Amino acid sequence: MIDTGHHGCGQAGDAYATTSVASGLVARATIAHEGGFPPMETDPMPQATLIDGKAIAAALRAQIATEIAGIKAASGLVPGLHVVLVGDDPASRVYVASKEKLAVEVGMNSVAHRLPAETTQAELLAKLAELNADNAVDGILVQLPLPKHLDTAAVIDAIDPAKDVDGLHPLNAGRLAGGKVDPEHLLVPCTPLGSMLLLKSVLPALAGLEAVVIGRSELVGRPVAQLLLQADCTVTIAHSRTKDLAAVVRRADIVVAALGRPGYVRGDWIKPGATVIDVGINRLPDGKLTGDVAFAEAVEVAGAITPVPGGVGPMTIACLLRNTLTAFKARRG
Ligand code: GUN
C-alpha cells in the first residue's frame, strides 16, 4: 500500500536544510589475511545521509503556521480545509484524523465530513457542490479509496479545480503535464510534492540528472515524473512490465520507488552515491512499516536515502497544508 500525497513546487525545497542524522564512516567488512597477519579493514565506506522527512515536514508546517498567523492578523481570514471521508476504512480514518489535527495546529479552519459507507454517488456529488459553492472553503480533499460502488473519477471531476488540494482533478493534472505552470500557483499531488522537497534538500541542482521512477500511479508515479521533468531531469518511468528493472535502476542518479512492494528494490540495484526516495509505506505481518527499498542494503550504497517511517510519509500532510495555503492565496489572498 502506498501512502500518497501531493508534490509540489521545488522552490520551498531550497529553503529547508536536510537534517543529516546518520552520516559518518562505517567499516563494512574485515578480511583476514591468509598468512595469518592481523585482519585488515577494507576502506571505510560512507553510509548514506538519512533524509529526515519528519524534521523537514515540521519545518514546512512551522513556516505555513507563521504565514497563516500573518494573514489572520492582517485580514481576519484563515484558510479552510475540508476533508471528505466516506465509510470506515481504518487506515483512512487515521489519515483523516491526522490531517484534521495538523491543519488545526497550523491555524487553519479544519473540517472533516464523515459520511456513511452507503452514501450514494448523488449524495457525495451534492456534498461537493455545497463545498464548491462555499467561499470559506479553500481546499477540498476526498479521502481515497472510496467504497466500490462510487465512481472515483467522476467524484474527482466534481471538485472545483481551484480547491483541488490533492492535485488530482484532470485540469490540474493536465497543467502539470503541460509543464507551463508557475509552481507557486499549481495544485499538485501531495506525496510527489513532498518527495521533490526532500530530494531538493540534498540535491539542490537537479538539471541533467538521470531519474528513474518506479511506479506509474496517478497519485504518485506519474506526477512525480512530471515534476522531475520540470526540474530538467532525464526521466524514466519504470513499472511492473519493465524489462530488467535492476539494470534500469542502476542508471539512476535519483531513484523514486513507488510500487507498493516491501523491500523490492535491492541495494545492488542502486548506483553508488545515488539519492533514493522511498515512497512505499507497507505494513508487514508483524505490524512494522517498511518501504519499497531494502533499506539495510541500500543505505550502504546510496548517497542519501529516505527512511520508512519518517521519510516521505510526514511530508504528505505538510504538503496538503501547503496546497491549501496556495489555494487560499490564489482565491482569496
Ligand atoms: N489516500 C491515501 N493517500 C491519499 C491522498 O494523498 N489523497 C487522497 N485523497 N486519498 C489518499
Boltz pocket constraint, residues with backbone or C-beta under 6 A from the ligand:
constraints:
  - pocket:
      binder: B
      contacts: [[A, 2], [A, 3], [A, 4], [A, 5], [A, 6], [A, 141], [A, 142], [A, 143], [A, 144], [A, 145], [A, 166], [A, 190], [A, 191], [A, 219], [A, 316]]
      max_distance: 6.0
